[in-house]
């Protein structure tokens, strides 16, 4: 079977999942099965097939599993959001369509994605602007103490979702250039391999950026995500664990410094350490405490689709259930088993992404695929880790699942880039 | 570059492993702790959405049911009001639960094993609890409360053959309907003079008075040291533990046999029997009857009370040197017992010497009418031999026929019994009158609290009679 037929076939179960999910919710809500669930499944399948056709005609050699995996995650998100709020599910469905349009546009306009390498500084600048935009007075929005949103007239979006792609493109291009010098120019000082000072600057700049985000965006989660992706790329580019260790040390030092001086970061950590403290549990710790309470009701198999207790007489019990805390809803309704299934889908997605990186021929492609995959994996870690109290809870989305246009569109562009890299990598040599 | 990519994948897999562990931690391992946090309103809110099962009496009367109050919420109703308040208890989200409502909360809320629950949620089953059928007899319960006539006291009736609790009455009682009103609950739970919420049948310790002689007699006969026709001295003023002991009305009865001594409840005889049997043997028999341990009944542990010798509120060891075994043998000393314990003594003798575990719940029935669980009579242990039980029954029948318990005598049914009059305030003649007794089918214990001039034979025995009559109908 060709890769494309495998992809098409794999999209069918994803669509069936939508049908089954909606059917379960209809049964739960009205105790009757509606054929609307079939309609939704058919529409979803139609959209998936459309995306598949774009890939079939433009990227015939692309990895056949990435698109179905993203489809499974999206449909999962759609069903859960529908169960929370059917109006929002409608909007999310529209964003899903918009995401697919951007997906197609990215594939068509970036057929030769290596041009991105040439515009690395433009891309980096754009990324920086996107990351810092939420702090610009007038357009920036503060949510839960962190600056993550931007509103321009009627449109409001989370620029950091796009910023992560820009940063990865820049880092991949930059490290492709400098990886040789970073390795060869390295000096061993006191038994520690240090990168050459001349090329240390940009690395310091990235570190500085992460610290800046910590202070200005006030978002520990995002800065962990970006700096983690940077360290992952640095490691893959140089194969020097010492660089990563140094980088990690610097980050930890900076984070510790800001954690003890910047009130917001300090508070986040205090909440994480004891969300049940009196006075905290009903105020700042409310979100994480409610998240854990919701998960506690899940058990191994969950309470069942559509049966989570989310509001009391109209007031929400679980805040931000469709965005930041969507994972808590999933644990509640589908239990540990469902949550592990979801994490497994992400892990398979990561495995396919890194597989693309491994079979890619040139360094830029390898680094790009690694970076995109790593940033997505870290995003999952940051939000799921936040919801499960592994790290302080910060407001990033669960890729493809959470409600939010920026997140859906950005992640479909990320997927398009991965498919572009994989198509080139898997193409027979004479066609490259 | 591929080696570091593989290692990176390993790291990411490790990070995801941490997430799986964290999720398992909150959703399964630490879930119970989280549910118990006071800030967690989920258990209460969910509870309100569950239609708790209906609780019925043995004769099919609804004792507790859930009614919808809108917004998918339910509320408990108790159609029989204060009649079964103690055995059934109450269940409200703000004040918690008591009685059977508390002990059987899991089946009443439909909570079963995780696996069955998972199948149910896949099938889209709704939140409906299992129904309970109890062993309680509504008619006899009503008769018991009526016979107590508003006086403080308690009645327990058991089926000797299986330990089924047929009557569990405690007065004064309270109406569990609307108990969740904060003021009502506070008023009732702080009413020290009447303690309406206390289940006197299982939670209150009374000195047993002469009903204890049934235990002493059981030990005497079963040990082989005495027979019903053994000659004993009924002299007044015998020294028991070095202090002279008097009979009722200072009667000096000379040499009598054991049956006569029980029929007329002669203190000096039974105190001497107790001393001769000794602390160890008396303690062993009491333990076999269920004293010195929390009764194994299906009620919450904080609503039952262990009978036995107590000092400063704490149970003594049966061998403690503080125990005056002679006075204990006639129900004095520091002995405090519950009506449930004394009903168990009667039931054990009635059942040929075998003690059965008492139980209130008879059946757990799922919403589709299938029996999920049936509580059958379970043997606790053999306390005395069949022949000792037979002899003791004959002796106790004599008590009702021609002794202190004639007021309980039933027409057409042979009743065995023993009266008791525990003196609380000798100067003001305030007593706790007792009666324990049994027929072939039923065993009963009755106690009244602080009755002026009240004797077991004149005050408690008629109550037992009315309850037994209602049970026999």
Interface residues (C-beta under 8 A of the other chain):
Chain A: X24 X27 X28 X31 X232 X235 X236 X237 X239 X276 X281 X282 X289 X292 X293 X294 X295 X296 X297 X298 X299 X300 X301 X302 X303 X304 X307 X309 X312 X313 X317 X331 X335 X336 X339 X340 X343 X346 X347 X350 X351 X354 X357 X358 X363 X366 X367 X370 X374 X377 X380 X381 X384 X385 X388 X389 X390
Chain B: X1 X2 X3 X4 X5 X6 X7 X8 X9 X12 X13 X15 X16 X18 X19 X20 X22 X23 X24 X25 X26 X27 X28 X30 X31 X32 X34 X35 X37 X39 X40 X41 X42 X45 X46 X49 X71 X114 X115 X117 X118 X121 X122 X124
